[in-house]
Amino acid sequence: MDIYGSIQDAKLHQLLPFVLLYIGPETMLPLASALAAVGGVLLLFWQRLVGLIRKFWRFLFRKNG
């Protein structure tokens, strides 16, 4: 039995609107804060991250000769 069939059998699709109404902006603030922190760290170290990737790429595909 697939997941979609299980959801229909359990009548969970009728509860979905109520679950979505329960999730308000105040419950999303911690998630938004965590995503902003990850984005900030990426922006801080973007040049070094790209440099490491380039160095690794050159190491993998260098010509022996």
PDBQT receptor file of N, H, CA, C and O in Angstrom, charges set to zero:
ATOM      1  N   MET A   1       0.849  -1.177   0.000  1.00  0.00    +0.000 N 
ATOM      2  CA  MET A   1       0.000   0.000   0.000  1.00  0.00    +0.000 C 
ATOM      3  C   MET A   1       0.893   1.238   0.000  1.00  0.00    +0.000 C 
ATOM      4  O   MET A   1       1.866   1.302   0.751  1.00  0.00    +0.000 OA
ATOM      5  N   ASP A   2       0.572   2.198  -0.821  1.00  0.00    +0.000 N 
ATOM      6  H   ASP A   2      -0.218   2.146  -1.431  1.00  0.00    +0.000 HD
ATOM      7  CA  ASP A   2       1.394   3.398  -0.883  1.00  0.00    +0.000 C 
ATOM      8  C   ASP A   2       0.956   4.426   0.167  1.00  0.00    +0.000 C 
ATOM      9  O   ASP A   2      -0.064   4.263   0.836  1.00  0.00    +0.000 OA
ATOM     10  N   ILE A   3       1.749   5.476   0.289  1.00  0.00    +0.000 N 
ATOM     11  H   ILE A   3       2.578   5.609  -0.254  1.00  0.00    +0.000 HD
ATOM     12  CA  ILE A   3       1.499   6.486   1.329  1.00  0.00    +0.000 C 
ATOM     13  C   ILE A   3       0.209   7.235   1.048  1.00  0.00    +0.000 C 
ATOM     14  O   ILE A   3      -0.555   7.535   1.966  1.00  0.00    +0.000 OA
ATOM     15  N   TYR A   4      -0.031   7.538  -0.222  1.00  0.00    +0.000 N 
ATOM     16  H   TYR A   4       0.590   7.294  -0.967  1.00  0.00    +0.000 HD
ATOM     17  CA  TYR A   4      -1.248   8.278  -0.568  1.00  0.00    +0.000 C 
ATOM     18  C   TYR A   4      -2.493   7.488  -0.180  1.00  0.00    +0.000 C 
ATOM     19  O   TYR A   4      -3.466   8.060   0.312  1.00  0.00    +0.000 OA
ATOM     20  N   GLY A   5      -2.465   6.192  -0.400  1.00  0.00    +0.000 N 
ATOM     21  H   GLY A   5      -1.675   5.727  -0.800  1.00  0.00    +0.000 HD
ATOM     22  CA  GLY A   5      -3.592   5.346  -0.016  1.00  0.00    +0.000 C 
ATOM     23  C   GLY A   5      -3.763   5.296   1.486  1.00  0.00    +0.000 C 
ATOM     24  O   GLY A   5      -4.891   5.275   1.980  1.00  0.00    +0.000 OA
ATOM     25  N   SER A   6      -2.657   5.276   2.228  1.00  0.00    +0.000 N 
ATOM     26  H   SER A   6      -1.741   5.294   1.827  1.00  0.00    +0.000 HD
ATOM     27  CA  SER A   6      -2.728   5.263   3.692  1.00  0.00    +0.000 C 
ATOM     28  C   SER A   6      -3.338   6.552   4.209  1.00  0.00    +0.000 C 
ATOM     29  O   SER A   6      -4.142   6.536   5.141  1.00  0.00    +0.000 OA
ATOM     30  N   ILE A   7      -2.957   7.664   3.606  1.00  0.00    +0.000 N 
ATOM     31  H   ILE A   7      -2.304   7.676   2.848  1.00  0.00    +0.000 HD
ATOM     32  CA  ILE A   7      -3.502   8.960   4.035  1.00  0.00    +0.000 C 
ATOM     33  C   ILE A   7      -5.001   9.013   3.785  1.00  0.00    +0.000 C 
ATOM     34  O   ILE A   7      -5.762   9.503   4.619  1.00  0.00    +0.000 OA
ATOM     35  N   GLN A   8      -5.416   8.511   2.645  1.00  0.00    +0.000 N 
ATOM     36  H   GLN A   8      -4.798   8.112   1.967  1.00  0.00    +0.000 HD
ATOM     37  CA  GLN A   8      -6.850   8.512   2.353  1.00  0.00    +0.000 C 
ATOM     38  C   GLN A   8      -7.605   7.584   3.289  1.00  0.00    +0.000 C 
ATOM     39  O   GLN A   8      -8.704   7.915   3.734  1.00  0.00    +0.000 OA
ATOM     40  N   ASP A   9      -7.032   6.428   3.594  1.00  0.00    +0.000 N 
ATOM     41  H   ASP A   9      -6.139   6.159   3.233  1.00  0.00    +0.000 HD
ATOM     42  CA  ASP A   9      -7.696   5.492   4.489  1.00  0.00    +0.000 C 
ATOM     43  C   ASP A   9      -7.830   6.058   5.891  1.00  0.00    +0.000 C 
ATOM     44  O   ASP A   9      -8.837   5.827   6.561  1.00  0.00    +0.000 OA
ATOM     45  N   ALA A  10      -6.829   6.793   6.339  1.00  0.00    +0.000 N 
ATOM     46  H   ALA A  10      -6.010   6.980   5.796  1.00  0.00    +0.000 HD
ATOM     47  CA  ALA A  10      -6.846   7.342   7.694  1.00  0.00    +0.000 C 
ATOM     48  C   ALA A  10      -7.609   8.663   7.763  1.00  0.00    +0.000 C 
ATOM     49  O   ALA A  10      -7.767   9.229   8.845  1.00  0.00    +0.000 OA
ATOM     50  N   LYS A  11      -8.079   9.153   6.632  1.00  0.00    +0.000 N 
ATOM     51  H   LYS A  11      -7.950   8.693   5.753  1.00  0.00    +0.000 HD
ATOM     52  CA  LYS A  11      -8.825  10.417   6.548  1.00  0.00    +0.000 C 
ATOM     53  C   LYS A  11      -7.968  11.607   7.012  1.00  0.00    +0.000 C 
ATOM     54  O   LYS A  11      -8.495  12.612   7.490  1.00  0.00    +0.000 OA
ATOM     55  N   LEU A  12      -6.631  11.478   6.861  1.00  0.00    +0.000 N 
ATOM     56  H   LEU A  12      -6.202  10.663   6.472  1.00  0.00    +0.000 HD
ATOM     57  CA  LEU A  12      -5.747  12.558   7.263  1.00  0.00    +0.000 C 
ATOM     58  C   LEU A  12      -5.830  13.755   6.330  1.00  0.00    +0.000 C 
ATOM     59  O   LEU A  12      -5.512  14.878   6.721  1.00  0.00    +0.000 OA
ATOM     60  N   HIS A  13      -6.260  13.512   5.091  1.00  0.00    +0.000 N 
ATOM     61  H   HIS A  13      -6.519  12.600   4.773  1.00  0.00    +0.000 HD
ATOM     62  CA  HIS A  13      -6.367  14.632   4.156  1.00  0.00    +0.000 C 
ATOM     63  C   HIS A  13      -7.441  15.624   4.596  1.00  0.00    +0.000 C 
ATOM     64  O   HIS A  13      -7.414  16.778   4.168  1.00  0.00    +0.000 OA
ATOM     65  N   GLN A  14      -8.382  15.207   5.435  1.00  0.00    +0.000 N 
ATOM     66  H   GLN A  14      -8.404  14.269   5.782  1.00  0.00    +0.000 HD
ATOM     67  CA  GLN A  14      -9.395  16.128   5.951  1.00  0.00    +0.000 C 
ATOM     68  C   GLN A  14      -8.837  17.010   7.057  1.00  0.00    +0.000 C 
ATOM     69  O   GLN A  14      -9.367  18.092   7.309  1.00  0.00    +0.000 OA
ATOM     70  N   LEU A  15      -7.777  16.565   7.719  1.00  0.00    +0.000 N 
ATOM     71  H   LEU A  15      -7.347  15.686   7.514  1.00  0.00    +0.000 HD
ATOM     72  CA  LEU A  15      -7.180  17.333   8.806  1.00  0.00    +0.000 C 
ATOM     73  C   LEU A  15      -6.131  18.329   8.318  1.00  0.00    +0.000 C 
ATOM     74  O   LEU A  15      -5.728  19.212   9.076  1.00  0.00    +0.000 OA
ATOM     75  N   LEU A  16      -5.686  18.208   7.084  1.00  0.00    +0.000 N 
ATOM     76  H   LEU A  16      -6.013  17.491   6.468  1.00  0.00    +0.000 HD
ATOM     77  CA  LEU A  16      -4.618  19.058   6.578  1.00  0.00    +0.000 C 
ATOM     78  C   LEU A  16      -4.928  20.558   6.690  1.00  0.00    +0.000 C 
ATOM     79  O   LEU A  16      -4.048  21.306   7.115  1.00  0.00    +0.000 OA
ATOM     80  N   PRO A  17      -6.114  21.034   6.339  1.00  0.00    +0.000 N 
ATOM     81  CA  PRO A  17      -6.373  22.479   6.493  1.00  0.00    +0.000 C 
ATOM     82  C   PRO A  17      -6.236  22.947   7.945  1.00  0.00    +0.000 C 
ATOM     83  O   PRO A  17      -5.765  24.057   8.193  1.00  0.00    +0.000 OA
ATOM     84  N   PHE A  18      -6.634  22.128   8.886  1.00  0.00    +0.000 N 
ATOM     85  H   PHE A  18      -7.017  21.226   8.685  1.00  0.00    +0.000 HD
ATOM     86  CA  PHE A  18      -6.535  22.520  10.291  1.00  0.00    +0.000 C 
ATOM     87  C   PHE A  18      -5.085  22.558  10.755  1.00  0.00    +0.000 C 
ATOM     88  O   PHE A  18      -4.709  23.408  11.562  1.00  0.00    +0.000 OA
ATOM     89  N   VAL A  19      -4.280  21.644  10.249  1.00  0.00    +0.000 N 
ATOM     90  H   VAL A  19      -4.586  20.953   9.594  1.00  0.00    +0.000 HD
ATOM     91  CA  VAL A  19      -2.857  21.643  10.584  1.00  0.00    +0.000 C 
ATOM     92  C   VAL A  19      -2.191  22.887  10.009  1.00  0.00    +0.000 C 
ATOM     93  O   VAL A  19      -1.370  23.518  10.674  1.00  0.00    +0.000 OA
ATOM     94  N   LEU A  20      -2.542  23.238   8.780  1.00  0.00    +0.000 N 
ATOM     95  H   LEU A  20      -3.208  22.725   8.239  1.00  0.00    +0.000 HD
ATOM     96  CA  LEU A  20      -1.956  24.430   8.167  1.00  0.00    +0.000 C 
ATOM     97  C   LEU A  20      -2.422  25.701   8.862  1.00  0.00    +0.000 C 
ATOM     98  O   LEU A  20      -1.668  26.672   8.931  1.00  0.00    +0.000 OA
ATOM     99  N   LEU A  21      -3.636  25.716   9.375  1.00  0.00    +0.000 N 
ATOM    100  H   LEU A  21      -4.248  24.927   9.319  1.00  0.00    +0.000 HD
ATOM    101  CA  LEU A  21      -4.100  26.883  10.128  1.00  0.00    +0.000 C 
ATOM    102  C   LEU A  21      -3.377  27.003  11.461  1.00  0.00    +0.000 C 
ATOM    103  O   LEU A  21      -3.185  28.110  11.964  1.00  0.00    +0.000 OA
ATOM    104  N   TYR A  22      -2.978  25.885  12.033  1.00  0.00    +0.000 N 
ATOM    105  H   TYR A  22      -3.135  24.985  11.625  1.00  0.00    +0.000 HD
ATOM    106  CA  TYR A  22      -2.276  25.900  13.311  1.00  0.00    +0.000 C 
ATOM    107  C   TYR A  22      -0.876  26.487  13.174  1.00  0.00    +0.000 C 
ATOM    108  O   TYR A  22      -0.369  27.118  14.101  1.00  0.00    +0.000 OA
ATOM    109  N   ILE A  23      -0.250  26.277  12.012  1.00  0.00    +0.000 N 
ATOM    110  H   ILE A  23      -0.662  25.764  11.259  1.00  0.00    +0.000 HD
ATOM    111  CA  ILE A  23       1.106  26.781  11.790  1.00  0.00    +0.000 C 
ATOM    112  C   ILE A  23       1.005  28.249  11.409  1.00  0.00    +0.000 C 
ATOM    113  O   ILE A  23       0.657  28.587  10.277  1.00  0.00    +0.000 OA
ATOM    114  N   GLY A  24       1.307  29.098  12.347  1.00  0.00    +0.000 N 
ATOM    115  H   GLY A  24       1.589  28.823  13.266  1.00  0.00    +0.000 HD
ATOM    116  CA  GLY A  24       1.252  30.535  12.115  1.00  0.00    +0.000 C 
ATOM    117  C   GLY A  24       2.639  31.123  11.995  1.00  0.00    +0.000 C 
ATOM    118  O   GLY A  24       3.634  30.404  12.082  1.00  0.00    +0.000 OA
ATOM    119  N   PRO A  25       2.712  32.426  11.795  1.00  0.00    +0.000 N 
ATOM    120  CA  PRO A  25       4.017  33.070  11.627  1.00  0.00    +0.000 C 
ATOM    121  C   PRO A  25       4.905  32.937  12.863  1.00  0.00    +0.000 C 
ATOM    122  O   PRO A  25       6.125  32.833  12.737  1.00  0.00    +0.000 OA
ATOM    123  N   GLU A  26       4.309  32.940  14.048  1.00  0.00    +0.000 N 
ATOM    124  H   GLU A  26       3.318  33.025  14.150  1.00  0.00    +0.000 HD
ATOM    125  CA  GLU A  26       5.123  32.862  15.259  1.00  0.00    +0.000 C 
ATOM    126  C   GLU A  26       5.785  31.497  15.419  1.00  0.00    +0.000 C 
ATOM    127  O   GLU A  26       6.800  31.382  16.107  1.00  0.00    +0.000 OA
ATOM    128  N   THR A  27       5.230  30.465  14.797  1.00  0.00    +0.000 N 
ATOM    129  H   THR A  27       4.406  30.558  14.238  1.00  0.00    +0.000 HD
ATOM    130  CA  THR A  27       5.876  29.158  14.857  1.00  0.00    +0.000 C 
ATOM    131  C   THR A  27       6.963  29.027  13.800  1.00  0.00    +0.000 C 
ATOM    132  O   THR A  27       7.812  28.141  13.899  1.00  0.00    +0.000 OA
ATOM    133  N   MET A  28       6.952  29.882  12.803  1.00  0.00    +0.000 N 
ATOM    134  H   MET A  28       6.262  30.602  12.724  1.00  0.00    +0.000 HD
ATOM    135  CA  MET A  28       7.956  29.839  11.744  1.00  0.00    +0.000 C 
ATOM    136  C   MET A  28       9.168  30.714  12.041  1.00  0.00    +0.000 C 
ATOM    137  O   MET A  28      10.176  30.619  11.340  1.00  0.00    +0.000 OA
ATOM    138  N   LEU A  29       9.095  31.562  13.060  1.00  0.00    +0.000 N 
ATOM    139  H   LEU A  29       8.277  31.640  13.630  1.00  0.00    +0.000 HD
ATOM    140  CA  LEU A  29      10.206  32.459  13.362  1.00  0.00    +0.000 C 
ATOM    141  C   LEU A  29      11.503  31.728  13.705  1.00  0.00    +0.000 C 
ATOM    142  O   LEU A  29      12.557  32.143  13.223  1.00  0.00    +0.000 OA
ATOM    143  N   PRO A  30      11.486  30.668  14.507  1.00  0.00    +0.000 N 
ATOM    144  CA  PRO A  30      12.754  29.954  14.753  1.00  0.00    +0.000 C 
ATOM    145  C   PRO A  30      13.353  29.355  13.479  1.00  0.00    +0.000 C 
ATOM    146  O   PRO A  30      14.571  29.368  13.300  1.00  0.00    +0.000 OA
ATOM    147  N   LEU A  31      12.508  28.837  12.604  1.00  0.00    +0.000 N 
ATOM    148  H   LEU A  31      11.519  28.826  12.749  1.00  0.00    +0.000 HD
ATOM    149  CA  LEU A  31      13.000  28.282  11.345  1.00  0.00    +0.000 C 
ATOM    150  C   LEU A  31      13.598  29.382  10.474  1.00  0.00    +0.000 C 
ATOM    151  O   LEU A  31      14.658  29.196   9.877  1.00  0.00    +0.000 OA
ATOM    152  N   ALA A  32      12.927  30.519  10.401  1.00  0.00    +0.000 N 
ATOM    153  H   ALA A  32      12.065  30.670  10.886  1.00  0.00    +0.000 HD
ATOM    154  CA  ALA A  32      13.437  31.636   9.612  1.00  0.00    +0.000 C 
ATOM    155  C   ALA A  32      14.752  32.141  10.190  1.00  0.00    +0.000 C 
ATOM    156  O   ALA A  32      15.660  32.506   9.443  1.00  0.00    +0.000 OA
ATOM    157  N   SER A  33      14.857  32.165  11.498  1.00  0.00    +0.000 N 
ATOM    158  H   SER A  33      14.120  31.868  12.105  1.00  0.00    +0.000 HD
ATOM    159  CA  SER A  33      16.089  32.607  12.144  1.00  0.00    +0.000 C 
ATOM    160  C   SER A  33      17.240  31.653  11.834  1.00  0.00    +0.000 C 
ATOM    161  O   SER A  33      18.355  32.094  11.557  1.00  0.00    +0.000 OA
ATOM    162  N   ALA A  34      16.980  30.375  11.878  1.00  0.00    +0.000 N 
ATOM    163  H   ALA A  34      16.074  30.016  12.103  1.00  0.00    +0.000 HD
ATOM    164  CA  ALA A  34      18.020  29.391  11.576  1.00  0.00    +0.000 C 
ATOM    165  C   ALA A  34      18.460  29.504  10.114  1.00  0.00    +0.000 C 
ATOM    166  O   ALA A  34      19.653  29.437   9.819  1.00  0.00    +0.000 OA
ATOM    167  N   LEU A  35      17.508  29.674   9.208  1.00  0.00    +0.000 N 
ATOM    168  H   LEU A  35      16.539  29.728   9.447  1.00  0.00    +0.000 HD
ATOM    169  CA  LEU A  35      17.859  29.834   7.794  1.00  0.00    +0.000 C 
ATOM    170  C   LEU A  35      18.667  31.106   7.558  1.00  0.00    +0.000 C 
ATOM    171  O   LEU A  35      19.595  31.116   6.750  1.00  0.00    +0.000 OA
ATOM    172  N   ALA A  36      18.312  32.176   8.264  1.00  0.00    +0.000 N 
ATOM    173  H   ALA A  36      17.558  32.168   8.921  1.00  0.00    +0.000 HD
ATOM    174  CA  ALA A  36      19.058  33.430   8.139  1.00  0.00    +0.000 C 
ATOM    175  C   ALA A  36      20.481  33.265   8.671  1.00  0.00    +0.000 C 
ATOM    176  O   ALA A  36      21.420  33.823   8.104  1.00  0.00    +0.000 OA
ATOM    177  N   ALA A  37      20.646  32.513   9.739  1.00  0.00    +0.000 N 
ATOM    178  H   ALA A  37      19.883  32.060  10.199  1.00  0.00    +0.000 HD
ATOM    179  CA  ALA A  37      21.984  32.276  10.291  1.00  0.00    +0.000 C 
ATOM    180  C   ALA A  37      22.843  31.487   9.306  1.00  0.00    +0.000 C 
ATOM    181  O   ALA A  37      24.014  31.805   9.102  1.00  0.00    +0.000 OA
ATOM    182  N   VAL A  38      22.261  30.465   8.703  1.00  0.00    +0.000 N 
ATOM    183  H   VAL A  38      21.309  30.207   8.868  1.00  0.00    +0.000 HD
ATOM    184  CA  VAL A  38      22.997  29.673   7.714  1.00  0.00    +0.000 C 
ATOM    185  C   VAL A  38      23.367  30.547   6.516  1.00  0.00    +0.000 C 
ATOM    186  O   VAL A  38      24.489  30.475   6.015  1.00  0.00    +0.000 OA
ATOM    187  N   GLY A  39      22.436  31.361   6.063  1.00  0.00    +0.000 N 
ATOM    188  H   GLY A  39      21.524  31.419   6.470  1.00  0.00    +0.000 HD
ATOM    189  CA  GLY A  39      22.717  32.271   4.945  1.00  0.00    +0.000 C 
ATOM    190  C   GLY A  39      23.804  33.268   5.288  1.00  0.00    +0.000 C 
ATOM    191  O   GLY A  39      24.654  33.568   4.449  1.00  0.00    +0.000 OA
ATOM    192  N   GLY A  40      23.792  33.788   6.506  1.00  0.00    +0.000 N 
ATOM    193  H   GLY A  40      23.102  33.544   7.188  1.00  0.00    +0.000 HD
ATOM    194  CA  GLY A  40      24.818  34.732   6.932  1.00  0.00    +0.000 C 
ATOM    195  C   GLY A  40      26.198  34.106   6.968  1.00  0.00    +0.000 C 
ATOM    196  O   GLY A  40      27.174  34.726   6.546  1.00  0.00    +0.000 OA
ATOM    197  N   VAL A  41      26.286  32.876   7.473  1.00  0.00    +0.000 N 
ATOM    198  H   VAL A  41      25.493  32.373   7.816  1.00  0.00    +0.000 HD
ATOM    199  CA  VAL A  41      27.577  32.184   7.506  1.00  0.00    +0.000 C 
ATOM    200  C   VAL A  41      28.073  31.923   6.088  1.00  0.00    +0.000 C 
ATOM    201  O   VAL A  41      29.262  32.073   5.807  1.00  0.00    +0.000 OA
ATOM    202  N   LEU A  42      27.169  31.532   5.197  1.00  0.00    +0.000 N 
ATOM    203  H   LEU A  42      26.203  31.410   5.425  1.00  0.00    +0.000 HD
ATOM    204  CA  LEU A  42      27.571  31.320   3.804  1.00  0.00    +0.000 C 
ATOM    205  C   LEU A  42      28.085  32.609   3.179  1.00  0.00    +0.000 C 
ATOM    206  O   LEU A  42      29.083  32.596   2.458  1.00  0.00    +0.000 OA
ATOM    207  N   LEU A  43      27.407  33.724   3.453  1.00  0.00    +0.000 N 
ATOM    208  H   LEU A  43      26.597  33.734   4.039  1.00  0.00    +0.000 HD
ATOM    209  CA  LEU A  43      27.865  34.996   2.902  1.00  0.00    +0.000 C 
ATOM    210  C   LEU A  43      29.214  35.409   3.473  1.00  0.00    +0.000 C 
ATOM    211  O   LEU A  43      30.041  35.978   2.761  1.00  0.00    +0.000 OA
ATOM    212  N   LEU A  44      29.441  35.129   4.745  1.00  0.00    +0.000 N 
ATOM    213  H   LEU A  44      28.769  34.667   5.324  1.00  0.00    +0.000 HD
ATOM    214  CA  LEU A  44      30.716  35.492   5.360  1.00  0.00    +0.000 C 
ATOM    215  C   LEU A  44      31.884  34.727   4.749  1.00  0.00    +0.000 C 
ATOM    216  O   LEU A  44      32.955  35.293   4.528  1.00  0.00    +0.000 OA
ATOM    217  N   PHE A  45      31.679  33.446   4.478  1.00  0.00    +0.000 N 
ATOM    218  H   PHE A  45      30.809  32.986   4.658  1.00  0.00    +0.000 HD
ATOM    219  CA  PHE A  45      32.773  32.597   4.028  1.00  0.00    +0.000 C 
ATOM    220  C   PHE A  45      32.644  32.181   2.569  1.00  0.00    +0.000 C 
ATOM    221  O   PHE A  45      33.245  31.186   2.165  1.00  0.00    +0.000 OA
ATOM    222  N   TRP A  46      31.881  32.909   1.775  1.00  0.00    +0.000 N 
ATOM    223  H   TRP A  46      31.392  33.717   2.103  1.00  0.00    +0.000 HD
ATOM    224  CA  TRP A  46      31.609  32.514   0.398  1.00  0.00    +0.000 C 
ATOM    225  C   TRP A  46      32.886  32.449  -0.437  1.00  0.00    +0.000 C 
ATOM    226  O   TRP A  46      33.105  31.471  -1.153  1.00  0.00    +0.000 OA
ATOM    227  N   GLN A  47      33.737  33.489  -0.353  1.00  0.00    +0.000 N 
ATOM    228  H   GLN A  47      33.559  34.282   0.228  1.00  0.00    +0.000 HD
ATOM    229  CA  GLN A  47      34.953  33.510  -1.174  1.00  0.00    +0.000 C 
ATOM    230  C   GLN A  47      35.881  32.354  -0.815  1.00  0.00    +0.000 C 
ATOM    231  O   GLN A  47      36.464  31.729  -1.702  1.00  0.00    +0.000 OA
ATOM    232  N   ARG A  48      36.020  32.070   0.458  1.00  0.00    +0.000 N 
ATOM    233  H   ARG A  48      35.546  32.578   1.178  1.00  0.00    +0.000 HD
ATOM    234  CA  ARG A  48      36.893  30.961   0.864  1.00  0.00    +0.000 C 
ATOM    235  C   ARG A  48      36.311  29.621   0.439  1.00  0.00    +0.000 C 
ATOM    236  O   ARG A  48      37.041  28.718   0.031  1.00  0.00    +0.000 OA
ATOM    237  N   LEU A  49      34.991  29.500   0.536  1.00  0.00    +0.000 N 
ATOM    238  H   LEU A  49      34.398  30.234   0.867  1.00  0.00    +0.000 HD
ATOM    239  CA  LEU A  49      34.343  28.258   0.117  1.00  0.00    +0.000 C 
ATOM    240  C   LEU A  49      34.534  28.024  -1.376  1.00  0.00    +0.000 C 
ATOM    241  O   LEU A  49      34.852  26.911  -1.793  1.00  0.00    +0.000 OA
ATOM    242  N   VAL A  50      34.344  29.056  -2.178  1.00  0.00    +0.000 N 
ATOM    243  H   VAL A  50      34.086  29.961  -1.839  1.00  0.00    +0.000 HD
ATOM    244  CA  VAL A  50      34.529  28.923  -3.628  1.00  0.00    +0.000 C 
ATOM    245  C   VAL A  50      35.988  28.635  -3.949  1.00  0.00    +0.000 C 
ATOM    246  O   VAL A  50      36.278  27.838  -4.841  1.00  0.00    +0.000 OA
ATOM    247  N   GLY A  51      36.917  29.277  -3.227  1.00  0.00    +0.000 N 
ATOM    248  H   GLY A  51      36.681  29.924  -2.502  1.00  0.00    +0.000 HD
ATOM    249  CA  GLY A  51      38.341  29.005  -3.441  1.00  0.00    +0.000 C 
ATOM    250  C   GLY A  51      38.699  27.561  -3.143  1.00  0.00    +0.000 C 
ATOM    251  O   GLY A  51      39.451  26.938  -3.893  1.00  0.00    +0.000 OA
ATOM    252  N   LEU A  52      38.165  27.021  -2.050  1.00  0.00    +0.000 N 
ATOM    253  H   LEU A  52      37.554  27.527  -1.440  1.00  0.00    +0.000 HD
ATOM    254  CA  LEU A  52      38.431  25.612  -1.725  1.00  0.00    +0.000 C 
ATOM    255  C   LEU A  52      37.854  24.672  -2.773  1.00  0.00    +0.000 C 
ATOM    256  O   LEU A  52      38.473  23.666  -3.119  1.00  0.00    +0.000 OA
ATOM    257  N   ILE A  53      36.688  24.994  -3.271  1.00  0.00    +0.000 N 
ATOM    258  H   ILE A  53      36.185  25.811  -2.990  1.00  0.00    +0.000 HD
ATOM    259  CA  ILE A  53      36.070  24.153  -4.305  1.00  0.00    +0.000 C 
ATOM    260  C   ILE A  53      36.901  24.199  -5.578  1.00  0.00    +0.000 C 
ATOM    261  O   ILE A  53      37.108  23.171  -6.223  1.00  0.00    +0.000 OA
ATOM    262  N   ARG A  54      37.384  25.401  -5.949  1.00  0.00    +0.000 N 
ATOM    263  H   ARG A  54      37.215  26.236  -5.425  1.00  0.00    +0.000 HD
ATOM    264  CA  ARG A  54      38.225  25.516  -7.147  1.00  0.00    +0.000 C 
ATOM    265  C   ARG A  54      39.533  24.739  -6.983  1.00  0.00    +0.000 C 
ATOM    266  O   ARG A  54      39.978  24.060  -7.908  1.00  0.00    +0.000 OA
ATOM    267  N   LYS A  55      40.136  24.842  -5.817  1.00  0.00    +0.000 N 
ATOM    268  H   LYS A  55      39.775  25.393  -5.065  1.00  0.00    +0.000 HD
ATOM    269  CA  LYS A  55      41.388  24.136  -5.560  1.00  0.00    +0.000 C 
ATOM    270  C   LYS A  55      41.167  22.623  -5.638  1.00  0.00    +0.000 C 
ATOM    271  O   LYS A  55      41.985  21.905  -6.213  1.00  0.00    +0.000 OA
ATOM    272  N   PHE A  56      40.071  22.143  -5.064  1.00  0.00    +0.000 N 
ATOM    273  H   PHE A  56      39.406  22.726  -4.597  1.00  0.00    +0.000 HD
ATOM    274  CA  PHE A  56      39.741  20.721  -5.104  1.00  0.00    +0.000 C 
ATOM    275  C   PHE A  56      39.479  20.271  -6.541  1.00  0.00    +0.000 C 
ATOM    276  O   PHE A  56      39.912  19.192  -6.942  1.00  0.00    +0.000 OA
ATOM    277  N   TRP A  57      38.774  21.091  -7.310  1.00  0.00    +0.000 N 
ATOM    278  H   TRP A  57      38.422  21.968  -6.984  1.00  0.00    +0.000 HD
ATOM    279  CA  TRP A  57      38.458  20.777  -8.697  1.00  0.00    +0.000 C 
ATOM    280  C   TRP A  57      39.741  20.680  -9.526  1.00  0.00    +0.000 C 
ATOM    281  O   TRP A  57      39.902  19.758 -10.326  1.00  0.00    +0.000 OA
ATOM    282  N   ARG A  58      40.651  21.636  -9.328  1.00  0.00    +0.000 N 
ATOM    283  H   ARG A  58      40.521  22.385  -8.678  1.00  0.00    +0.000 HD
ATOM    284  CA  ARG A  58      41.925  21.605 -10.055  1.00  0.00    +0.000 C 
ATOM    285  C   ARG A  58      42.754  20.391  -9.653  1.00  0.00    +0.000 C 
ATOM    286  O   ARG A  58      43.429  19.799 -10.496  1.00  0.00    +0.000 OA
ATOM    287  N   PHE A  59      42.712  20.015  -8.390  1.00  0.00    +0.000 N 
ATOM    288  H   PHE A  59      42.163  20.495  -7.706  1.00  0.00    +0.000 HD
ATOM    289  CA  PHE A  59      43.441  18.840  -7.924  1.00  0.00    +0.000 C 
ATOM    290  C   PHE A  59      42.905  17.574  -8.586  1.00  0.00    +0.000 C 
ATOM    291  O   PHE A  59      43.675  16.702  -8.987  1.00  0.00    +0.000 OA
ATOM    292  N   LEU A  60      41.574  17.479  -8.701  1.00  0.00    +0.000 N 
ATOM    293  H   LEU A  60      40.948  18.188  -8.376  1.00  0.00    +0.000 HD
ATOM    294  CA  LEU A  60      40.968  16.287  -9.295  1.00  0.00    +0.000 C 
ATOM    295  C   LEU A  60      41.253  16.171 -10.791  1.00  0.00    +0.000 C 
ATOM    296  O   LEU A  60      41.484  15.073 -11.296  1.00  0.00    +0.000 OA
ATOM    297  N   PHE A  61      41.237  17.289 -11.495  1.00  0.00    +0.000 N 
ATOM    298  H   PHE A  61      41.049  18.182 -11.085  1.00  0.00    +0.000 HD
ATOM    299  CA  PHE A  61      41.295  17.253 -12.951  1.00  0.00    +0.000 C 
ATOM    300  C   PHE A  61      42.569  17.900 -13.517  1.00  0.00    +0.000 C 
ATOM    301  O   PHE A  61      42.547  18.468 -14.609  1.00  0.00    +0.000 OA
ATOM    302  N   ARG A  62      43.665  17.812 -12.777  1.00  0.00    +0.000 N 
ATOM    303  H   ARG A  62      43.683  17.350 -11.890  1.00  0.00    +0.000 HD
ATOM    304  CA  ARG A  62      44.905  18.372 -13.290  1.00  0.00    +0.000 C 
ATOM    305  C   ARG A  62      45.504  17.422 -14.328  1.00  0.00    +0.000 C 
ATOM    306  O   ARG A  62      45.307  16.207 -14.297  1.00  0.00    +0.000 OA
ATOM    307  N   LYS A  63      46.225  18.026 -15.226  1.00  0.00    +0.000 N 
ATOM    308  H   LYS A  63      46.385  19.013 -15.252  1.00  0.00    +0.000 HD
ATOM    309  CA  LYS A  63      46.865  17.229 -16.288  1.00  0.00    +0.000 C 
ATOM    310  C   LYS A  63      48.217  16.749 -15.809  1.00  0.00    +0.000 C 
ATOM    311  O   LYS A  63      49.019  17.521 -15.284  1.00  0.00    +0.000 OA
ATOM    312  N   ASN A  64      48.453  15.489 -15.994  1.00  0.00    +0.000 N 
ATOM    313  H   ASN A  64      47.802  14.862 -16.421  1.00  0.00    +0.000 HD
ATOM    314  CA  ASN A  64      49.761  14.919 -15.615  1.00  0.00    +0.000 C 
ATOM    315  C   ASN A  64      50.681  14.991 -16.836  1.00  0.00    +0.000 C 
ATOM    316  O   ASN A  64      50.535  14.218 -17.783  1.00  0.00    +0.000 OA
ATOM    317  N   GLY A  65      51.596  15.898 -16.801  1.00  0.00    +0.000 N 
ATOM    318  H   GLY A  65      51.715  16.527 -16.032  1.00  0.00    +0.000 HD
ATOM    319  CA  GLY A  65      52.454  15.962 -17.960  1.00  0.00    +0.000 C 
ATOM    320  C   GLY A  65      53.440  17.012 -17.949  1.00  0.00    +0.000 C 
ATOM    321  O   GLY A  65      54.214  17.141 -18.897  1.00  0.00    +0.000 OA
TER     322      GLY A  65
